[in-house]
Amino acid sequence: MNWLISFFAWMGEFFGNGDNWSGPGGIPMRLLEHLEFSALALLLAVLVAVPLGLVIGHTGRGEVLVVISANLARALPTLGLLVMFVLLLGTASIWPVIIPLVLLSVPPILVNTFEGIKGVDPDLRDAAYGMGLRGPQVLGRVLVPVALPLILLGCRLSAIQVVATTTVAAYTGLGGLGRYVIDGFATKDYASVVGGSVLIVLFALVVQLLFTLAQRVTVSPGVSRRVIVR
């Protein structure tokens, strides 16, 4: 029970401190920085992975890229990549952080997009071609709507990973919620560590909720009843 009492005491100390709610190091600014890093990395990953997954899933060409991507997702050391890009590019920009985050985000989106398109019922494809639709039309009007739950699942998994991993941006001297955790450990300010960790967890939960709502809005009810997202 002592650790639980300490946890809530640190939370009260962190969130009850007025200095943590204003200025360049305040919670609103750190949250905005975290959102900027995460959103940019996820957007770039989507722009790369979704078109690639659609083309590979539709044509069946380049499936080896999906296999390689799935394996890289398990092997990529994010902190190691961060340090490498910091050494190569310096800390004058956000790219030493964004590039590793993009590399981390691409595999789940690519794999789920590919699997979603490839997994569409072949009879549905044949029916679309039988109606006179061409390749791009079949992809856009038939395959993508059916595969959308899996595509969104890949984006959601990547988004949550990015939000959690953006914490390492603090290692390069950049901002974000990770500053509270990294600086707190460095100065033994455990209230800052706990507060920063809670904010990161809440941010990830909000992202999860937003993607769940997006899926309810964008996915056809008929498709959502047939596809179980795990």
WODA-V793354 format. One record per residue. N is the residue number from 1. RES is the residue in one small letter. PHI is phi as a letter, one per 40 degrees, with the letter a starting at -180 (NA if undefined). Layout:
((N;RES;PHI) (N;RES;PHI))
This chain:
((1;m;NA) (2;n;c) (3;w;c) (4;l;c) (5;i;c) (6;s;c) (7;f;d) (8;f;c) (9;a;c) (10;w;c) (11;m;c) (12;g;c) (13;e;c) (14;f;c) (15;f;c) (16;g;c) (17;n;c) (18;g;c) (19;d;c) (20;n;c) (21;w;b) (22;s;a) (23;g;g) (24;p;c) (25;g;b) (26;g;c) (27;i;d) (28;p;d) (29;m;c) (30;r;c) (31;l;c) (32;l;c) (33;e;c) (34;h;c) (35;l;c) (36;e;c) (37;f;c) (38;s;c) (39;a;c) (40;l;c) (41;a;c) (42;l;c) (43;l;c) (44;l;c) (45;a;c) (46;v;c) (47;l;c) (48;v;c) (49;a;c) (50;v;c) (51;p;d) (52;l;c) (53;g;c) (54;l;c) (55;v;c) (56;i;c) (57;g;c) (58;h;c) (59;t;c) (60;g;g) (61;r;b) (62;g;g) (63;e;c) (64;v;c) (65;l;c) (66;v;c) (67;v;c) (68;i;c) (69;s;c) (70;a;c) (71;n;c) (72;l;c) (73;a;d) (74;r;c) (75;a;b) (76;l;c) (77;p;c) (78;t;d) (79;l;c) (80;g;c) (81;l;c) (82;l;c) (83;v;c) (84;m;c) (85;f;c) (86;v;c) (87;l;c) (88;l;c) (89;l;b) (90;g;g) (91;t;b) (92;a;c) (93;s;b) (94;i;c) (95;w;c) (96;p;c) (97;v;c) (98;i;c) (99;i;c) (100;p;c) (101;l;c) (102;v;c) (103;l;c) (104;l;c) (105;s;c) (106;v;c) (107;p;d) (108;p;c) (109;i;c) (110;l;c) (111;v;c) (112;n;c) (113;t;c) (114;f;c) (115;e;c) (116;g;c) (117;i;c) (118;k;c) (119;g;c) (120;v;c) (121;d;d) (122;p;d) (123;d;c) (124;l;c) (125;r;c) (126;d;c) (127;a;c) (128;a;c) (129;y;c) (130;g;c) (131;m;c) (132;g;g) (133;l;c) (134;r;c) (135;g;d) (136;p;c) (137;q;c) (138;v;c) (139;l;c) (140;g;c) (141;r;c) (142;v;b) (143;l;c) (144;v;c) (145;p;d) (146;v;c) (147;a;c) (148;l;d) (149;p;d) (150;l;c) (151;i;c) (152;l;c) (153;l;c) (154;g;c) (155;c;c) (156;r;c) (157;l;c) (158;s;c) (159;a;c) (160;i;c) (161;q;c) (162;v;c) (163;v;d) (164;a;c) (165;t;c) (166;t;d) (167;t;d) (168;v;c) (169;a;d) (170;a;c) (171;y;c) (172;t;c) (173;g;g) (174;l;c) (175;g;c) (176;g;g) (177;l;c) (178;g;c) (179;r;d) (180;y;c) (181;v;c) (182;i;c) (183;d;c) (184;g;c) (185;f;c) (186;a;c) (187;t;b) (188;k;f) (189;d;c) (190;y;c) (191;a;c) (192;s;c) (193;v;c) (194;v;c) (195;g;c) (196;g;c) (197;s;c) (198;v;c) (199;l;c) (200;i;c) (201;v;c) (202;l;c) (203;f;c) (204;a;c) (205;l;c) (206;v;c) (207;v;c) (208;q;d) (209;l;c) (210;l;c) (211;f;c) (212;t;c) (213;l;c) (214;a;c) (215;q;c) (216;r;c) (217;v;c) (218;t;c) (219;v;c) (220;s;d) (221;p;d) (222;g;c) (223;v;c) (224;s;c) (225;r;c) (226;r;c) (227;v;b) (228;i;c) (229;v;c) (230;r;b))
